[in-house]
Amino acid sequence: MPLQTTTSNWYSEEHRLYTESVRKFFASELTPNIERWIDAGIVDRGFWVKAGEAGILGAAIEEEYGGAGAGISFDAITIYEQARCSDSGWGFGIQSIVIHYIRAYGTEDQKARWLPKLATGEMVAALAMTEPGGGSDVQSVRTSAAKNASEYFINGSKTFITNGQTANLICLAAKTDKDAGASGVSLIMVETDSLEGFRRGKNLKKLGLKAQDTTELFFE
Ligand SMILES: Cc1cc2nc3c(=O)[nH]c(=O)nc-3n(C[C@H](O)[C@H](O)[C@H](O)COP(=O)(O)OP(=O)(O)OC[C@H]3O[C@@H](n4cnc5c(N)ncnc54)[C@H](O)[C@@H]3O)c2cc1C
């Protein structure tokens, strides 16, 4: 049963209208499926596409890249409304982080390549920082990305990666200069469809967040 909550004082009329439409969408497409997704250990891939069609995935993405151009506060409402349904499985919070990395740091070509597909659900994003050796200390990642002409060769493994079974666009923290400390860590965008040397490990069993696909990833 959804939590009874008050509306935050920063909500505009647009925020309120968006909240209503997200609530309706979640009531028909998310809440009835939560138990099934918990049993499966993963959210239906088709739910991402439906959320794209409902305008949820692209709410913050600029109109020129297929979104509504409404800004990050609308993603906050999506995540708030998801929590209100007591769902912890759908990994949109992570996809939202990746969307905003691309918006902030991507080139025009990169924005045009990835944002429209993230808005429709054709692409699902993951953020891969944590490694078997540790998660908090990101500057110590061991996964390396070595550039050769126009390609990066990635070597290493990641663990506890949300959306790990589903994602086909991975924002990966890797060492591009092993002598430069934190400045030697780069975010590499990896398109995984038919990517040679990329392998997903098992969907990890957890005490909570059971419908979330949390996974090891291998780059060899
Ligand atoms: C359900 C789930 C989903 C996750 N999804 C993702 C994801 O999508 N992408 C991703 O990259 N990672 C993900 N993670 C990993 C998560 O980010 C890491 O678990 C977290 O960063 C901590 O890393 P660690 O578990 O390796 O612990 P460690 O970094 O080894 O830390 C162990 C303990 O030591 C403490 N500690 C560490 N350093 C210090 C310090 N300098 N001073 C004081 N205390 C310290 C920590 O607080 C912790 O209690 C996920 C984890 C879970 C459980």
PDBQT file of the ligand as one rigid body, heavy atoms in Angstrom, charges set to zero:
ROOT
HETATM    1  C1  LIG A 301      22.422  -3.371  -3.659  1.00  0.00    +0.000 C 
HETATM    2  C2  LIG A 301      23.695  -2.700  -4.076  1.00  0.00    +0.000 A 
HETATM    3  C3  LIG A 301      23.750  -2.029  -5.287  1.00  0.00    +0.000 A 
HETATM    4  C4  LIG A 301      24.946  -1.428  -5.689  1.00  0.00    +0.000 A 
HETATM    5  N1  LIG A 301      24.999  -0.794  -6.909  1.00  0.00    +0.000 NA
HETATM    6  C5  LIG A 301      26.182  -0.306  -7.339  1.00  0.00    +0.000 A 
HETATM    7  C6  LIG A 301      26.296   0.255  -8.648  1.00  0.00    +0.000 A 
HETATM    8  O1  LIG A 301      25.325   0.348  -9.407  1.00  0.00    +0.000 OA
HETATM    9  N2  LIG A 301      27.516   0.686  -9.054  1.00  0.00    +0.000 N 
HETATM   10  C7  LIG A 301      28.619   0.611  -8.251  1.00  0.00    +0.000 A 
HETATM   11  O2  LIG A 301      29.685   1.019  -8.695  1.00  0.00    +0.000 OA
HETATM   12  N3  LIG A 301      28.539   0.089  -7.009  1.00  0.00    +0.000 NA
HETATM   13  C8  LIG A 301      27.352  -0.369  -6.537  1.00  0.00    +0.000 A 
HETATM   14  N4  LIG A 301      27.265  -0.911  -5.287  1.00  0.00    +0.000 N 
HETATM   15  C9  LIG A 301      28.455  -0.980  -4.462  1.00  0.00    +0.000 C 
HETATM   16  C10 LIG A 301      28.502   0.108  -3.416  1.00  0.00    +0.000 C 
HETATM   17  O3  LIG A 301      28.672   1.353  -4.039  1.00  0.00    +0.000 OA
HETATM   18  C11 LIG A 301      29.655  -0.278  -2.499  1.00  0.00    +0.000 C 
HETATM   19  O4  LIG A 301      29.195  -1.370  -1.716  1.00  0.00    +0.000 OA
HETATM   20  C12 LIG A 301      30.092   0.859  -1.636  1.00  0.00    +0.000 C 
HETATM   21  O5  LIG A 301      30.730   1.840  -2.423  1.00  0.00    +0.000 OA
HETATM   22  C13 LIG A 301      31.053   0.380  -0.545  1.00  0.00    +0.000 C 
HETATM   23  O6  LIG A 301      32.060  -0.377  -1.107  1.00  0.00    +0.000 OA
HETATM   24  P1  LIG A 301      32.459  -1.803  -0.485  1.00  0.00    +0.000 P 
HETATM   25  O7  LIG A 301      31.205  -2.576  -0.251  1.00  0.00    +0.000 OA
HETATM   26  O8  LIG A 301      33.502  -2.415  -1.335  1.00  0.00    +0.000 OA
HETATM   27  O9  LIG A 301      33.048  -1.456   0.923  1.00  0.00    +0.000 OA
HETATM   28  P2  LIG A 301      34.477  -0.839   1.251  1.00  0.00    +0.000 P 
HETATM   29  O10 LIG A 301      34.764   0.325   0.359  1.00  0.00    +0.000 OA
HETATM   30  O11 LIG A 301      35.485  -1.949   1.300  1.00  0.00    +0.000 OA
HETATM   31  O12 LIG A 301      34.201  -0.327   2.714  1.00  0.00    +0.000 OA
HETATM   32  C14 LIG A 301      33.988  -1.260   3.795  1.00  0.00    +0.000 C 
HETATM   33  C15 LIG A 301      33.627  -0.473   5.036  1.00  0.00    +0.000 C 
HETATM   34  O13 LIG A 301      34.699   0.427   5.394  1.00  0.00    +0.000 OA
HETATM   35  C16 LIG A 301      34.224   1.761   5.467  1.00  0.00    +0.000 C 
HETATM   36  N5  LIG A 301      35.239   2.660   4.907  1.00  0.00    +0.000 N 
HETATM   37  C17 LIG A 301      35.788   2.582   3.684  1.00  0.00    +0.000 A 
HETATM   38  N6  LIG A 301      36.695   3.567   3.507  1.00  0.00    +0.000 NA
HETATM   39  C18 LIG A 301      36.704   4.282   4.656  1.00  0.00    +0.000 A 
HETATM   40  C19 LIG A 301      37.435   5.426   5.085  1.00  0.00    +0.000 A 
HETATM   41  N7  LIG A 301      38.332   6.026   4.299  1.00  0.00    +0.000 N 
HETATM   42  N8  LIG A 301      37.186   5.892   6.324  1.00  0.00    +0.000 NA
HETATM   43  C20 LIG A 301      36.279   5.295   7.127  1.00  0.00    +0.000 A 
HETATM   44  N9  LIG A 301      35.561   4.202   6.776  1.00  0.00    +0.000 NA
HETATM   45  C21 LIG A 301      35.771   3.707   5.556  1.00  0.00    +0.000 A 
HETATM   46  C22 LIG A 301      32.946   1.789   4.625  1.00  0.00    +0.000 C 
HETATM   47  O14 LIG A 301      32.040   2.799   5.075  1.00  0.00    +0.000 OA
HETATM   48  C23 LIG A 301      32.379   0.391   4.874  1.00  0.00    +0.000 C 
HETATM   49  O15 LIG A 301      31.645   0.348   6.069  1.00  0.00    +0.000 OA
HETATM   50  C24 LIG A 301      26.090  -1.494  -4.848  1.00  0.00    +0.000 A 
HETATM   51  C25 LIG A 301      26.023  -2.150  -3.620  1.00  0.00    +0.000 A 
HETATM   52  C26 LIG A 301      24.844  -2.759  -3.243  1.00  0.00    +0.000 A 
HETATM   53  C27 LIG A 301      24.817  -3.481  -1.917  1.00  0.00    +0.000 C 
ENDROOT
TORSDOF 0
